[in-house]
Amino acid sequence: MTWRPQYHSSKYRHVFGKPASKENCYDGVPITQSVHDNHLCAVNPRFIAVITECAGGGDFLVLSINHTGKVNPHHPKVSGHRGNVLDIKWNPFNDFRIASCSEDATVKVWDIPEHGALRKITVPWKELQGHSRRVSLIEWHPTANNIIFSAGYDYQVLVWKLDVPEQVIKNPVRCIGVHSDVVLSMSFNTDGSRLATSCKDKKIRVIDPRSGVLLQETDSKTHKASKVLFLGNLHMLLSTGNSLYNHRQIALWDLEDLSQSSYSEDLDGSSGVLFPFYDPDTHMLYIAGKGDGNIRYYEISSEKPYVHYLTEYRSPLPQKGIGVMPKRGLDVCSCEIFRFYKLVTAKSLIEPVSMIVPRRSDSYQEDIYPLTAANRAAVTADEWISGRDKDPVMMSLRPGSELDSSAEHSHDPDRLDGPRASPDEDRSSTSHISNGELDSAPETEQEIPQLFYKQQEEIRRLKEQLLQKDTRIKQLELEIRNQRNSRDSL
């Protein structure tokens, strides 16, 4: 095993994992028994989707993110595949659109109603037919709208454009045929101009996703890769897999030279697949093993030794799969920087685990919440196909800041981007609150929308303060209870 220095100076040194209470978990979920090495779960700020066990065909369950507690066993599902569902992914620019792939050799894209699946959904928005064998992986492009990639057991990676009039699409934009075996994982760099894949032949490949040209590939004898991940703008790849002696291993690769790894570390001798997750905002790497109860986390730097071990979250509940909440869905008031959703098959349970930076201040922590990727596409599908690459649109997580709502309402063409005031709100916006006092009415009609949004921001700020005070009250009550218990024990 690799020797680790005892200390590393970092603001994330004391990050800890906080599991949700029983009432804030999702209980009674019939999680799939599939042995496929995917996450089996997808999360966004509105919904959580999980692949479920079913007698025939392929189903997955979509729940409102606030629908915690006991799940109705007869809750409506999304059921349209003729074979088992193998992977699901939410559209990063539309919280109401999800893609699924299946053993029936198709990819289907679904529109979820605003209030969730109130009845069984069987008709997809789009159906993609192009693979000759089962489809095992799907991945949305990180910056281009309506571009999705699929990988199947026919060793092909297909590129699809969705903004076409046909409901059934049979002709992909590009067919990438550079693999000699089944593709195990796919990952894009920040602007989506490069695609990294890991394959069952244990090689890592870097591909131009637009042209399908193979740019680089590894040929390591000491590392057998199973999952690969781009590390943001660090010009490095991270892979998880096995060493020559079958120990689970992580490895770093310099994009300029994939002939040998820049860093490698053996973790343990377990057999479960390691799922890597990277947060480019904090430069933190999380490693969760299939069948493990723990989640290790590290800090990545651009200089040697590159990987700095921080600590790990331990739990007796092993995870079969795991989902991750996008950064825009985190609770910044409690200094939450990452959130996992563990699938515990033995208990039919989905357990949220929040990674929290302990801070004493109740104010917004600017240093741990830099600008992050927003839910708005940087380029259209046609622009990307024509050769344009662009970095993601960024947003602030500060409460009260202008957040993009285009993805929330893009499924409804009659709704405008952003909130629309009701007639009562329009009338009430002629006077507005500032610093707790009532100001005079606006002088011009153009000032009304500005004052309305200002009022909404003030309401959000007051709600944030109320939540912070409530959290502080609970902390003080816990301290008082602990002091009383310690006094009684004496």
C-alpha positions in Angstrom: 0.0 0.0 0.0 1.2 3.6 -0.7 2.5 5.5 2.3 0.5 8.7 3.1 1.8 11.8 4.9 0.1 12.2 8.2 -1.1 15.8 7.6 -2.1 17.9 4.6 -3.1 21.5 5.1 -6.6 21.9 3.6 -9.8 23.6 4.3 -11.5 20.3 3.6 -9.4 18.3 6.2 -12.3 17.9 8.6 -15.1 17.2 6.1 -17.5 14.6 7.5 -20.3 12.5 6.1 -23.7 12.9 7.7 -26.3 10.2 6.9 -30.0 11.3 6.8 -32.4 10.3 9.5 -34.8 7.5 8.9 -37.7 9.8 8.0 -35.5 11.5 5.4 -34.6 8.3 3.6 -36.6 6.5 0.9 -37.8 3.2 2.4 -39.4 0.3 0.6 -37.8 0.9 -2.8 -37.6 -2.4 -4.8 -34.0 -1.8 -6.0 -32.9 -3.9 -9.0 -31.0 -7.1 -8.4 -29.0 -6.6 -11.6 -25.2 -7.3 -11.3 -24.4 -4.6 -13.9 -21.7 -2.2 -12.6 -23.5 1.1 -13.1 -24.8 3.7 -10.6 -28.4 2.4 -10.9 -29.6 5.8 -9.6 -29.8 9.4 -10.9 -30.6 12.5 -9.0 -31.4 16.2 -9.7 -32.8 19.0 -7.5 -36.4 17.9 -8.2 -36.4 14.1 -8.6 -34.6 10.9 -7.8 -34.8 8.0 -10.2 -33.8 4.4 -9.4 -33.8 1.2 -11.5 -36.2 -1.3 -9.9 -36.7 -5.0 -9.9 -39.5 -6.2 -12.1 -40.9 -9.5 -13.4 -40.9 -8.7 -17.1 -39.6 -5.8 -19.2 -37.7 -2.9 -17.7 -38.9 -0.3 -15.1 -37.5 2.5 -13.2 -39.0 4.6 -10.4 -39.1 8.4 -10.3 -39.8 10.1 -7.0 -40.0 13.7 -6.0 -36.8 14.6 -4.1 -39.0 15.5 -1.1 -41.0 12.2 -1.2 -39.1 10.7 1.7 -40.3 8.0 4.1 -42.1 4.9 3.2 -42.7 4.5 -0.6 -46.0 3.2 -1.8 -45.2 -0.3 -3.4 -47.8 0.6 -6.1 -46.2 3.9 -7.0 -46.4 4.5 -10.8 -43.2 3.6 -12.7 -41.7 4.5 -16.0 -42.2 1.3 -18.0 -41.5 1.2 -21.7 -38.5 -1.1 -22.3 -38.9 -4.8 -23.2 -35.7 -5.7 -21.4 -34.0 -4.8 -18.1 -33.0 -1.1 -17.7 -29.2 -0.9 -17.4 -28.5 2.9 -17.0 -30.5 6.1 -16.4 -29.3 9.7 -16.6 -31.0 13.1 -16.1 -30.6 15.8 -18.7 -28.3 18.4 -17.1 -30.2 21.2 -18.7 -33.8 20.0 -18.1 -34.8 18.6 -14.7 -37.9 17.0 -16.2 -36.1 14.9 -18.9 -34.4 11.6 -18.3 -32.8 9.0 -20.6 -32.7 5.3 -20.1 -31.0 2.4 -21.9 -31.9 -1.3 -21.8 -31.1 -4.9 -22.8 -33.7 -4.4 -25.6 -31.0 -2.5 -27.6 -32.8 0.9 -27.4 -32.3 4.2 -25.6 -35.4 6.1 -24.6 -35.8 9.7 -23.5 -38.8 10.5 -21.2 -40.5 13.7 -20.1 -41.6 13.6 -16.5 -44.6 15.7 -15.4 -43.9 18.7 -13.1 -45.4 16.9 -10.1 -43.8 13.5 -10.8 -45.2 10.3 -12.2 -48.8 10.3 -11.1 -49.7 7.5 -13.4 -47.6 4.8 -15.3 -45.5 6.3 -18.1 -45.2 4.1 -21.1 -44.7 6.4 -24.1 -41.2 8.1 -24.4 -40.5 11.5 -25.9 -37.8 10.0 -28.2 -36.7 6.4 -28.9 -33.2 5.8 -30.3 -32.7 2.7 -32.4 -29.2 2.0 -33.7 -27.4 -0.6 -31.5 -27.5 -4.3 -32.5 -27.1 -5.6 -28.9 -27.9 -4.4 -25.4 -27.1 -0.8 -24.5 -25.2 -0.6 -21.3 -24.2 3.1 -20.9 -25.6 6.6 -21.7 -24.0 10.0 -21.1 -25.3 13.5 -21.9 -22.9 16.0 -23.4 -21.9 18.5 -20.6 -22.3 21.7 -22.6 -24.3 21.0 -25.8 -28.1 20.8 -25.6 -29.9 17.7 -26.9 -26.7 15.6 -27.5 -26.5 12.2 -25.9 -23.9 9.3 -26.2 -24.8 5.6 -25.9 -22.5 2.6 -25.6 -23.5 -1.0 -26.2 -22.4 -4.6 -26.2 -21.9 -4.2 -30.0 -18.7 -2.3 -29.0 -20.1 0.9 -30.6 -20.5 4.4 -29.1 -23.2 6.2 -30.9 -23.8 10.0 -30.9 -27.4 11.2 -31.1 -29.0 14.5 -31.8 -32.5 14.8 -30.2 -33.9 18.1 -31.5 -35.3 16.4 -34.6 -39.0 16.0 -35.5 -39.0 12.2 -35.6 -40.1 10.4 -32.5 -38.1 7.3 -33.4 -34.5 8.2 -34.4 -32.6 5.5 -36.3 -29.7 7.4 -37.7 -27.1 8.6 -35.2 -24.9 11.6 -35.9 -21.7 9.6 -35.5 -20.7 6.0 -34.9 -17.5 5.6 -32.9 -16.0 2.1 -33.5 -12.5 2.2 -31.9 -13.2 -0.3 -29.1 -12.4 -4.0 -29.2 -14.7 -4.9 -26.3 -17.5 -3.6 -24.2 -17.2 0.0 -23.0 -17.4 0.2 -19.2 -17.5 3.9 -18.6 -17.5 7.3 -20.4 -16.4 10.7 -19.2 -16.2 14.2 -20.8 -13.7 17.0 -20.1 -15.1 20.4 -19.0 -16.1 21.7 -22.5 -17.0 18.4 -24.0 -14.3 18.4 -26.6 -12.7 15.1 -25.4 -14.3 11.8 -24.4 -12.5 9.3 -22.3 -13.6 5.7 -22.1 -12.6 2.6 -20.2 -13.1 -0.8 -21.9 -13.3 -4.4 -20.9 -9.9 -4.9 -22.6 -8.6 -2.8 -19.7 -7.5 0.1 -21.8 -8.3 3.8 -21.5 -9.0 5.7 -24.7 -9.2 9.4 -25.4 -11.4 10.2 -28.4 -12.6 13.3 -30.3 -16.3 12.8 -29.7 -17.3 14.9 -32.8 -15.2 13.1 -35.4 -14.8 9.7 -33.5 -11.0 9.8 -34.0 -8.9 7.9 -31.5 -6.4 10.3 -30.1 -4.6 8.3 -27.3 -4.9 5.0 -25.5 -3.1 3.3 -22.6 -1.3 0.0 -22.7 -0.4 -0.5 -19.1 0.5 -3.9 -17.8 0.2 -2.9 -14.1 -3.2 -1.3 -14.1 -6.4 -2.9 -15.4 -8.9 0.0 -15.6 -12.6 -0.4 -15.1 -13.8 3.3 -14.6 -12.3 6.5 -15.9 -12.9 10.1 -15.1 -11.7 13.5 -16.3 -10.4 15.7 -13.5 -11.9 19.0 -14.5 -9.3 21.5 -15.9 -6.3 19.7 -14.4 -5.4 18.0 -17.7 -5.4 14.6 -15.9 -7.5 11.4 -16.0 -8.3 9.3 -13.0 -9.1 5.6 -13.3 -10.1 2.9 -10.9 -9.5 -0.8 -11.4 -7.1 -3.5 -10.3 -3.4 -3.9 -10.0 -1.3 -6.7 -11.3 -1.9 -8.6 -8.0 -5.7 -8.0 -8.2 -5.7 -5.3 -5.5 -8.2 -2.5 -6.0 -6.3 0.5 -7.3 -6.6 4.1 -8.4 -4.3 5.7 -11.0 -3.7 9.2 -12.4 -2.8 9.8 -16.0 -1.3 12.9 -17.7 -3.3 13.7 -20.8 -0.1 14.6 -22.6 1.3 11.1 -22.1 -0.8 8.0 -21.4 2.1 5.5 -21.8 2.4 5.2 -18.0 0.5 6.5 -15.0 1.7 9.5 -13.1 0.5 8.1 -9.8 -1.1 4.9 -8.5 -2.2 3.6 -5.1 -3.5 0.2 -4.0 -6.5 0.5 -1.7 -7.5 -3.0 -0.6 -8.1 -6.5 -1.7 -11.9 -6.4 -2.1 -13.6 -7.3 -5.4 -16.3 -4.7 -5.8 -16.0 -2.1 -8.6 -14.8 1.4 -7.4 -17.0 4.3 -8.5 -15.0 7.6 -8.7 -16.7 11.0 -8.3 -14.9 14.3 -8.8 -16.0 17.8 -7.7 -14.1 20.4 -9.9 -15.2 23.2 -7.6 -13.4 21.9 -4.5 -10.9 19.5 -6.2 -12.2 16.7 -4.1 -12.3 13.1 -5.2 -14.6 10.6 -3.7 -14.2 6.8 -4.1 -17.2 4.6 -3.4 -16.9 0.8 -3.8 -19.8 -1.5 -4.9 -20.6 -3.6 -1.9 -18.7 -1.3 0.5 -20.1 0.7 3.3 -17.4 3.4 3.3 -16.7 6.3 1.0 -13.1 7.5 0.8 -12.3 11.1 -0.1 -9.1 12.9 -1.3 -8.0 16.3 -2.4 -6.4 16.5 -5.9 -3.6 19.0 -6.7 -1.8 19.8 -9.9 1.6 19.1 -8.4 3.2 16.0 -6.9 2.1 14.0 -5.0 -1.2 14.9 -6.7 -3.5 12.9 -4.4 -3.9 13.8 -0.8 -5.9 11.4 1.4 -8.3 13.2 3.7 -10.4 10.6 5.5 -13.4 8.3 4.9 -17.0 8.0 5.8 -17.8 4.7 7.3 -21.2 2.9 7.4 -22.3 -0.7 8.1 -24.7 -0.5 5.2 -23.2 -1.7 1.9 -24.1 0.2 -1.3 -25.1 -1.6 -4.5 -25.3 1.6 -6.4 -25.0 5.3 -5.7 -26.4 8.6 -7.0 -25.0 12.2 -6.7 -26.9 15.4 -6.4 -25.8 18.3 -8.7 -24.1 21.2 -6.9 -27.1 23.5 -7.5 -29.3 21.1 -5.3 -27.1 21.3 -2.2 -27.9 23.0 1.1 -25.4 25.8 1.3 -26.8 27.0 4.6 -25.3 23.9 6.3 -22.0 24.0 4.4 -22.9 20.9 2.4 -20.4 20.4 -0.5 -21.5 17.0 -1.9 -24.4 14.6 -1.4 -24.6 10.9 -2.1 -27.7 8.7 -2.4 -26.7 5.1 -1.3 -28.8 2.2 -2.6 -29.0 -0.4 0.2 -30.5 -3.4 -1.4 -30.7 -5.5 1.8 -33.1 -3.0 3.4 -34.8 -1.7 0.2 -33.5 1.7 1.3 -32.1 4.8 -0.4 -30.0 6.7 2.2 -28.8 10.3 1.5 -25.3 11.1 2.9 -24.2 14.7 3.0 -20.6 15.7 3.0 -20.3 18.8 5.2 -17.5 21.3 6.0 -17.7 22.2 9.7 -18.0 26.0 10.0 -19.0 28.1 13.0 -20.4 31.0 11.0 -24.0 31.1 9.8 -23.2 33.2 6.8 -22.7 32.0 3.2 -19.2 30.5 2.8 -17.8 32.0 -0.4 -14.5 30.1 -0.3 -16.2 26.7 -0.5 -18.8 27.6 -3.1 -17.1 29.0 -6.2 -19.1 29.5 -9.4 -20.4 26.1 -10.6 -21.9 24.7 -13.7 -25.5 26.0 -14.3 -28.5 24.2 -15.8 -28.2 26.1 -19.1 -26.5 24.7 -22.2 -23.6 26.7 -23.6 -24.2 25.7 -27.3 -26.9 24.2 -29.3 -26.7 20.7 -30.9 -26.2 22.2 -34.4 -23.4 24.5 -33.1 -21.6 21.6 -31.4 -21.9 19.4 -34.5 -20.5 22.2 -36.7 -17.3 22.3 -34.5 -18.0 24.8 -31.7 -16.7 24.0 -28.2 -17.5 26.2 -25.2 -17.0 26.1 -21.5 -20.1 25.5 -19.3 -22.4 28.4 -18.3 -21.6 29.2 -14.6 -23.8 30.2 -11.7 -23.5 31.2 -8.1 -24.9 29.1 -5.3 -25.4 32.2 -3.0 -29.0 32.2 -1.7 -30.9 35.0 -3.4 -28.7 35.1 -6.5 -30.2 34.9 -9.9 -30.5 31.2 -10.7 -31.3 29.9 -14.2 -34.8 28.5 -14.3 -34.9 27.7 -18.1 -34.4 24.0 -17.5 -37.2 23.9 -15.0 -39.7 25.2 -17.5 -38.3 24.2 -20.9 -40.7 21.2 -21.1 -43.5 23.8 -21.2 -43.2 26.1 -24.2 -45.9 28.4 -23.0 -44.0 29.3 -19.9 -41.4 32.0 -19.8 -37.9 31.6 -18.3 -38.1 32.6 -14.6 -41.0 33.2 -12.3 -44.0 35.0 -13.5 -46.0 37.2 -11.1 -49.7 36.5 -10.5 -52.2 39.4 -10.8 -52.2 39.7 -7.0 -48.4 39.9 -7.0 -48.4 42.5 -9.8 -50.8 44.7 -7.7 -48.8 44.2 -4.5 -45.5 45.0 -6.3 -46.5 48.7 -6.5 -45.1 48.9 -3.0 -42.2 46.9 -1.9 -40.1 46.0 1.2 -36.5 47.1 1.7 -34.7 46.6 5.0 -38.0 45.7 6.6 -39.7 49.0 5.7 -42.4 49.8 3.1 -41.0 51.9 0.3 -43.0 54.2 -2.0 -44.7 52.9 -5.2 -42.6 52.7 -8.3 -42.8 55.7 -10.6 -42.6 54.0 -13.9 -44.0 50.7 -15.3 -40.5 49.5 -16.1 -39.6 49.5 -12.4 -42.3 47.0 -11.4 -40.5 43.8 -12.5 -37.3 45.0 -10.9 -39.1 45.6 -7.6 -40.8 42.3 -7.8 -37.6 40.4 -8.1 -36.1 42.5 -5.3 -39.0 41.6 -3.1 -38.5 37.9 -4.0 -34.8 38.1 -3.1 -35.7 39.7 0.3 -38.1 36.8 1.0 -35.5 34.3 0.1 -33.0 36.0 2.4 -35.4 36.0 5.3 -36.2 32.3 4.8 -32.4 31.6 4.8 -32.0 33.5 8.1 -34.9 31.6 9.6 -33.4 28.3 8.6 -30.0 29.2 10.0 -31.6 30.3 13.3 -33.6 27.0 13.5 -30.4 25.0 12.9 -28.6 26.9 15.6 -31.5 26.3 18.1 -31.2 22.6 17.4 -27.5 22.7 18.0 -27.9 24.5 21.3 -30.6 22.1 22.4 -28.3 19.2 21.6 -25.4 20.8 23.6 -27.7 21.4 26.6 -28.9 17.7 26.5 -25.3 16.5 26.3 -24.3 18.6 29.3 -27.2 17.3 31.3 -26.4 13.7 30.5 -22.7 14.2 31.4 -23.8 15.9 34.7 -26.2 13.0 35.5 -23.5 10.5 34.9 -21.2 12.2 37.4 
